[in-house]
Amino acid sequence: MDFAADGNEVRFALAEAALRGAVSGILRSVITWLLDHLT
C-alpha cells in the first residue's frame, strides 16, 4: 500500500469538501442579502 497516495487523496477530498462548503455558504449569504435588499 502506498500511504503517501492515500494521504494525498484524503487531503484532496477534504479540500474539495471545504471548497464546496465555502461556495455554498457564500451563495447562501448572497441570496439572503439579495432577498433582504430587494424586498
C-alpha positions in Angstrom: 0.0 0.0 0.0 1.2 3.5 -0.8 0.4 5.6 2.2 1.5 8.8 0.6 -1.0 8.4 -2.2 -3.8 7.7 0.3 -2.8 10.8 2.3 -3.0 12.9 -0.8 -6.4 11.5 -1.8 -7.7 12.2 1.7 -6.3 15.7 1.6 -7.8 16.3 -1.8 -11.2 15.1 -0.6 -11.0 17.4 2.4 -10.1 20.3 0.3 -12.9 19.6 -2.1 -15.4 19.3 0.8 -14.1 22.6 2.3 -14.4 24.4 -1.1 -17.9 23.1 -1.6 -18.9 24.3 1.9 -17.4 27.7 1.3 -19.1 28.1 -2.0 -22.5 27.1 -0.6 -22.0 29.4 2.4 -21.2 32.3 0.1 -24.1 31.6 -2.2 -26.4 31.4 0.9 -25.3 34.7 2.3 -25.5 36.4 -1.2 -29.1 35.0 -1.6 -30.2 36.2 1.8 -28.6 39.6 1.2 -30.4 39.9 -2.1 -33.7 38.9 -0.5 -33.2 41.5 2.3 -32.4 44.3 -0.2 -34.9 43.5 -2.9 -38.0 43.2 -0.8 
